[in-house]
Amino acid sequence: MANESGSGAAWFLVGAALGAGLGVLFAPRSGEETREALGEWLRERRDQGSEFLEKMKEKIPEKKEKIVNAYRAGRHAYEESGAKS
């Protein structure tokens, strides 16, 4: 069963890549225009990715601190409940 679903996913990816390739080949734009548009699209995605990484760099220490505090509170509560037993 797992092999069949993996095979279906692989065929889907092959079909998607083939469709994308055919779409580029038969596009109404010239090759130069297509390359420029693709380059612009890639630059936008790179910029968005950079912005996302910057946001994550800011948020990770906050999240880490919350996780550490929750762990410490849980460990403290566990130790107290063990001392009462």
N, C-alpha and C positions, 0 to 999 in steps of 0.2 A: 504493500500500500504506500509506504513512504517513498519508495522508489518511483512509483507512478506520479505522485504529485511533484516530485523533483523534476521529473522528465517534462511534465506539463509546463512548469515554470521556466525550464530551459528553452522549450519551444516558443513560449511567449516572448522571452527576451530576444531570441533569434528573430522572430517575426517583427518585434518592435524595432530592432536595429535595421532590419531589411526595409521596413516601411519608412524609417527616417532617412535612410540612404536614398531610396527612390524619390522621396519628397524633395530632397536637396537637388537631385539630378534633374527633376522635371519642374523645378521652381521657375516662375516667370522672370526672376531676376538674373542678371549676369553673374558670372562667377565672382567678379570683384565686389559687386554689391552684396552678394551672399556672404563673402568672407568678412566684409566690413560689418555687416549686421551681426554675424556670429561673433566676431571679435568684441563688438560693443556689448552683446548679451553676456559674454564670458567676463568682461570687465565688471559689469554690473553685479554678477553673481559673486565675483571675487571680493568686491567691495562689501556686499551684503554679508559674506562669510567673515570678512575681517571685523565688521561691526559686531557680528554675533559673538565672535571670539573675545572681543574686548569686553562685551557685556558679561560673558561667562567668567572672564578673569576677575571681574569686580564682584560677581555674585558667589563664586566658589568659596572664598574665605568666610563669608557670612553663613553659607550653608554648612560648611565644615564646623564652624563654631556652634551652630544650633545642634548638629548631630552629636558633637562631643558633649555638650551640656545635657542633652537628652540621655546619652549613655551614662554619664556620671550620676544623673538623678535616678535613673533606673537601677544602677548598681548600688547606690546608697539606699534606695528603698528595699532592694533585695537583701542587703546586709542587715538592715534594721528588722526586716521580717524574720530573718534567720536568728537574730539575737533574741527576739521575743519568744520563739518556739522552744 
